[in-house]
Amino acid sequence: MRVLIGLVVLTATLASGIQAASAQNRPWCLRTGFSGPGWCGFDSFQQCMASASGQGGSCIENNMLVWQRQQEQQKRNAGRQQRQQYDGR
C-alpha cells in the first residue's frame, strides 16, 4: 500500500508540469541510497516525505541550492564591505 501511495505522489508530481531541467533544482531531494543527493524534484519537505514513505528513502535539502545561496550571500556581503570602504565608514 505504501508503494502505491508513493507511486501516486510521484506520478502526480511529474504530471504537474515540472520540466526536466528544473526538476533537479527543487529545494528537497529524495535519497534512496548512500551515493549523492538522489532526485531533487520536490518543492516541500512534506512532498518528499510522502514519496520517501513509499520508497523507503529519506529527504535532504538540495545541497546545490544551499551552496548557491551561500555564494550569493558572500557576494552581497563583499559588495556591502566595498560600499562601506568607499563611503568611508
PyRosetta script that sets phi, psi and omega in degrees:
from pyrosetta import init, pose_from_sequence

init()
pose = pose_from_sequence("MRVLIGLVVLTATLASGIQAASAQNRPWCLRTGFSGPGWCGFDSFQQCMASASGQGGSCIENNMLVWQRQQEQQKRNAGRQQRQQYDGR")
pose.set_psi(1, -41.4)
pose.set_omega(1, 179.1)
pose.set_phi(2, -63.4)
pose.set_psi(2, -38.4)
pose.set_omega(2, 178.8)
pose.set_phi(3, -62.9)
pose.set_psi(3, -42.1)
pose.set_omega(3, 179.3)
pose.set_phi(4, -63.0)
pose.set_psi(4, -43.6)
pose.set_omega(4, 178.4)
pose.set_phi(5, -63.1)
pose.set_psi(5, -43.3)
pose.set_omega(5, 178.6)
pose.set_phi(6, -61.5)
pose.set_psi(6, -42.1)
pose.set_omega(6, 178.5)
pose.set_phi(7, -65.6)
pose.set_psi(7, -38.1)
pose.set_omega(7, 178.2)
pose.set_phi(8, -64.0)
pose.set_psi(8, -45.2)
pose.set_omega(8, 179.1)
pose.set_phi(9, -63.8)
pose.set_psi(9, -43.7)
pose.set_omega(9, 179.9)
pose.set_phi(10, -64.0)
pose.set_psi(10, -43.1)
pose.set_omega(10, 178.2)
pose.set_phi(11, -63.5)
pose.set_psi(11, -42.9)
pose.set_omega(11, 179.2)
pose.set_phi(12, -63.9)
pose.set_psi(12, -39.1)
pose.set_omega(12, 178.5)
pose.set_phi(13, -63.9)
pose.set_psi(13, -45.0)
pose.set_omega(13, 179.9)
pose.set_phi(14, -68.1)
pose.set_psi(14, -35.4)
pose.set_omega(14, -178.2)
pose.set_phi(15, -77.4)
pose.set_psi(15, -10.1)
pose.set_omega(15, -176.6)
pose.set_phi(16, -76.7)
pose.set_psi(16, 4.2)
pose.set_omega(16, 175.3)
pose.set_phi(17, 94.7)
pose.set_psi(17, 16.9)
pose.set_omega(17, 177.0)
pose.set_phi(18, -71.5)
pose.set_psi(18, 126.6)
pose.set_omega(18, 178.7)
pose.set_phi(19, -78.1)
pose.set_psi(19, 151.5)
pose.set_omega(19, -176.0)
pose.set_phi(20, -60.1)
pose.set_psi(20, -38.5)
pose.set_omega(20, -178.0)
pose.set_phi(21, -68.0)
pose.set_psi(21, -34.2)
pose.set_omega(21, -177.0)
pose.set_phi(22, -88.1)
pose.set_psi(22, -12.3)
pose.set_omega(22, -176.0)
pose.set_phi(23, -64.0)
pose.set_psi(23, -31.0)
pose.set_omega(23, -179.4)
pose.set_phi(24, -85.1)
pose.set_psi(24, -1.4)
pose.set_omega(24, -178.9)
pose.set_phi(25, -110.6)
pose.set_psi(25, 27.5)
pose.set_omega(25, 176.2)
pose.set_phi(26, -87.8)
pose.set_psi(26, 158.7)
pose.set_omega(26, -174.3)
pose.set_phi(27, -67.1)
pose.set_psi(27, -24.2)
pose.set_omega(27, -174.6)
pose.set_phi(28, -123.3)
pose.set_psi(28, 141.3)
pose.set_omega(28, -176.7)
pose.set_phi(29, -119.8)
pose.set_psi(29, 139.5)
pose.set_omega(29, 174.1)
pose.set_phi(30, -93.6)
pose.set_psi(30, 120.5)
pose.set_omega(30, -178.0)
pose.set_phi(31, -114.0)
pose.set_psi(31, 120.3)
pose.set_omega(31, -178.0)
pose.set_phi(32, -107.3)
pose.set_psi(32, -5.7)
pose.set_omega(32, 178.4)
pose.set_phi(33, -142.1)
pose.set_psi(33, -159.8)
pose.set_omega(33, -177.9)
pose.set_phi(34, -103.8)
pose.set_psi(34, -0.1)
pose.set_omega(34, -177.6)
pose.set_phi(35, -108.1)
pose.set_psi(35, 112.7)
pose.set_omega(35, 175.4)
pose.set_phi(36, 75.8)
pose.set_psi(36, 175.6)
pose.set_omega(36, -175.9)
pose.set_phi(37, -77.1)
pose.set_psi(37, -15.9)
pose.set_omega(37, -177.9)
pose.set_phi(38, 89.5)
pose.set_psi(38, -144.9)
pose.set_omega(38, -177.1)
pose.set_phi(39, -99.1)
pose.set_psi(39, 115.6)
pose.set_omega(39, -176.6)
pose.set_phi(40, -99.0)
pose.set_psi(40, 70.3)
pose.set_omega(40, -176.7)
pose.set_phi(41, -121.1)
pose.set_psi(41, 26.2)
pose.set_omega(41, -174.9)
pose.set_phi(42, -121.1)
pose.set_psi(42, 135.3)
pose.set_omega(42, 179.2)
pose.set_phi(43, -83.9)
pose.set_psi(43, -22.9)
pose.set_omega(43, -178.9)
pose.set_phi(44, -135.7)
pose.set_psi(44, 157.7)
pose.set_omega(44, 177.4)
pose.set_phi(45, -62.3)
pose.set_psi(45, -37.6)
pose.set_omega(45, -178.8)
pose.set_phi(46, -64.1)
pose.set_psi(46, -40.7)
pose.set_omega(46, 176.9)
pose.set_phi(47, -60.7)
pose.set_psi(47, -45.7)
pose.set_omega(47, -178.8)
pose.set_phi(48, -62.8)
pose.set_psi(48, -45.0)
pose.set_omega(48, -178.8)
pose.set_phi(49, -64.6)
pose.set_psi(49, -33.6)
pose.set_omega(49, 177.7)
pose.set_phi(50, -62.8)
pose.set_psi(50, -40.9)
pose.set_omega(50, 177.3)
pose.set_phi(51, -73.4)
pose.set_psi(51, -37.6)
pose.set_omega(51, -179.4)
pose.set_phi(52, -63.7)
pose.set_psi(52, -35.9)
pose.set_omega(52, -178.9)
pose.set_phi(53, -66.4)
pose.set_psi(53, -27.3)
pose.set_omega(53, 178.0)
pose.set_phi(54, -85.5)
pose.set_psi(54, -22.3)
pose.set_omega(54, -175.9)
pose.set_phi(55, -110.9)
pose.set_psi(55, -8.0)
pose.set_omega(55, 179.3)
pose.set_phi(56, 78.1)
pose.set_psi(56, 26.1)
pose.set_omega(56, 180.0)
pose.set_phi(57, -104.2)
pose.set_psi(57, -166.7)
pose.set_omega(57, 176.9)
pose.set_phi(58, -135.1)
pose.set_psi(58, 163.4)
pose.set_omega(58, -177.7)
pose.set_phi(59, -112.1)
pose.set_psi(59, 134.9)
pose.set_omega(59, 176.2)
pose.set_phi(60, -132.9)
pose.set_psi(60, 157.3)
pose.set_omega(60, 176.8)
pose.set_phi(61, -70.2)
pose.set_psi(61, 144.6)
pose.set_omega(61, -179.2)
pose.set_phi(62, -66.0)
pose.set_psi(62, 109.6)
pose.set_omega(62, -176.5)
pose.set_phi(63, -61.0)
pose.set_psi(63, -33.1)
pose.set_omega(63, -179.2)
pose.set_phi(64, -66.1)
pose.set_psi(64, -42.0)
pose.set_omega(64, 178.5)
pose.set_phi(65, -68.9)
pose.set_psi(65, -36.7)
pose.set_omega(65, 176.5)
pose.set_phi(66, -61.9)
pose.set_psi(66, -45.3)
pose.set_omega(66, 179.7)
pose.set_phi(67, -62.5)
pose.set_psi(67, -42.8)
pose.set_omega(67, 179.6)
pose.set_phi(68, -62.4)
pose.set_psi(68, -41.7)
pose.set_omega(68, 178.3)
pose.set_phi(69, -62.8)
pose.set_psi(69, -40.6)
pose.set_omega(69, 179.1)
pose.set_phi(70, -64.1)
pose.set_psi(70, -41.6)
pose.set_omega(70, 179.1)
pose.set_phi(71, -64.2)
pose.set_psi(71, -43.0)
pose.set_omega(71, 178.9)
pose.set_phi(72, -63.7)
pose.set_psi(72, -39.7)
pose.set_omega(72, 179.0)
pose.set_phi(73, -65.4)
pose.set_psi(73, -40.3)
pose.set_omega(73, 178.4)
pose.set_phi(74, -63.8)
pose.set_psi(74, -39.7)
pose.set_omega(74, 178.0)
pose.set_phi(75, -64.6)
pose.set_psi(75, -42.3)
pose.set_omega(75, 178.6)
pose.set_phi(76, -63.5)
pose.set_psi(76, -42.7)
pose.set_omega(76, 179.5)
pose.set_phi(77, -63.5)
pose.set_psi(77, -40.9)
pose.set_omega(77, 179.0)
pose.set_phi(78, -64.6)
pose.set_psi(78, -40.3)
pose.set_omega(78, 177.8)
pose.set_phi(79, -63.4)
pose.set_psi(79, -40.0)
pose.set_omega(79, 177.7)
pose.set_phi(80, -63.6)
pose.set_psi(80, -42.6)
pose.set_omega(80, -179.5)
pose.set_phi(81, -64.0)
pose.set_psi(81, -39.8)
pose.set_omega(81, 178.6)
pose.set_phi(82, -66.0)
pose.set_psi(82, -40.5)
pose.set_omega(82, 178.1)
pose.set_phi(83, -65.1)
pose.set_psi(83, -39.2)
pose.set_omega(83, 179.3)
pose.set_phi(84, -65.7)
pose.set_psi(84, -38.9)
pose.set_omega(84, 177.8)
pose.set_phi(85, -66.2)
pose.set_psi(85, -39.4)
pose.set_omega(85, -179.7)
pose.set_phi(86, -68.0)
pose.set_psi(86, -39.1)
pose.set_omega(86, -179.7)
pose.set_phi(87, -76.1)
pose.set_psi(87, -10.9)
pose.set_omega(87, 178.8)
pose.set_phi(88, 79.5)
pose.set_psi(88, 27.2)
pose.set_omega(88, -179.7)
pose.set_phi(89, -86.5)
pose.dump_pdb("model.pdb")
